[in-house]
Amino acid sequence: MIVGIGIDLAEVERYRFDERALAWFARKIYTEEEMTYAMRKRHWPERLAGFFAAKEATRKAFGHAIPWRLVGVSHERSGKPIIRLYGNAERLVPARSVRAIHLTITHSETTAAAVVVLES
């Protein structure tokens, strides 16, 4: 049964930071794993926008303003993106009887989108 759905769009242009702004924003929003992954890619602003959309979609699916760095995007060996919750946010999974968190992210040169589905 579906217990939550979230969707979000992010404009890639908003994630084209200079080095100083990137460092500040990254410390506030992204996990180290997300930053390492994104910065290895040629079009890293698209990845950052996608990760932000995934975090916001997760917050919407749970219906809570989860702190940004307690929600992270990781990847399975296959490359499939997954949501990881950290710290107090991990408690939301049993509290909502969530058995699985499904995530899909897509991006183009201008826009990134993510959808999260919580399944019990």
N, C-alpha and C positions, 0 to 999 in steps of 0.2 A: 504494500500500500504506500502511496506517496504521502509524505507528511510535510513536505515543503518544496517549493520551486522558487528559484531566483534567476533573474536575467539582468545583464548590464551591458552597456555599450561604452566604449572609451575612444575618444579621438586621439589618434597616434601623435599628432602634432603637439599635444600637451605634455608628451613624455620625451621630447627632444631637448634634453637639458644640457647646459654647459657643465663642465666638470664640477664646479663648486655647488651648483644647484642640485646636480645629480647626487652628490655625496650627502647633502642635507636631506633630500627627499628619500633617498634609499634608507638612511638610518631610521627614518620615521615610518616608512611604509613596508619595505620589502625585507624578506629574510635573506640571510647570506647565500643560501642555496639558490634563491631566485635571482639574485644579482650575479652570481657566478655563471649561472646558466645563460641569462640574457646577454651578458657582456661577451660571451663566446660567439654570439651570433652576429652576422653581418648587419642585420636590420634590428638591432637591439631595442629601439623605441617601440617597435611593434610587439615585442615580447613583454616589455614592461607594461604597455597598455593592456595586453591580454591578461597579465597577472593581476593588474588592478581590477579589471572587469570581473575576473574570477573571484577575487576577494569580496568585492561588493555583491556579487550574485550569491555568494555563500552567506553573507550577512543578511541578505533579503530572505533567503530560504529558511534560515533559522529564526528570523524576525527579531534579531538582536544586533546592537551595535558592537560587534566583537572587535577588540583592538586589532589594528591592521597587522601587526607582526605576530599575532597569535593565530592567524590564518595564513597558510602557505601553500603555494603550488609546487608540487614535486612531479616526478615522472617515473613511470614503471620502466623496466628494461626495454619494453617494446616502443617506448616514446609516448605512450598514453599519459595525458596529464591527470593528476589526482590532487585532491585537497587533503592537506594535513592540518590538524588543529593542535595547538600547543598550549601548555599551561592550563589555566582555568577554563579555556574554551573547550578542552577535551571533555569536560563534564557535560557539555550540551548533547553529546552523542547518546549516552545512556538516559539522560533526562528526557530526551525526545524519542527514545526507543528507536534510534536510527541504526539500521543494519548496514546500509551502504550509502555512500555519497558519490553521485555520478556527476562528472564534469566534462564539458566540452568547451573548447576555446577555438575561435577562428579569428583571423586578422588579415587585413589588406594593407596597402600602403597608407591608407587614411583612417581606418576604423578597426577596432578590435571588439569582439563580443564574446561573452561567456554565458553558459547556462549551467545551473546546478540543480540537481534533483536529489532530495533526501528520501530514502526508501526505508520503510520499517519492515 
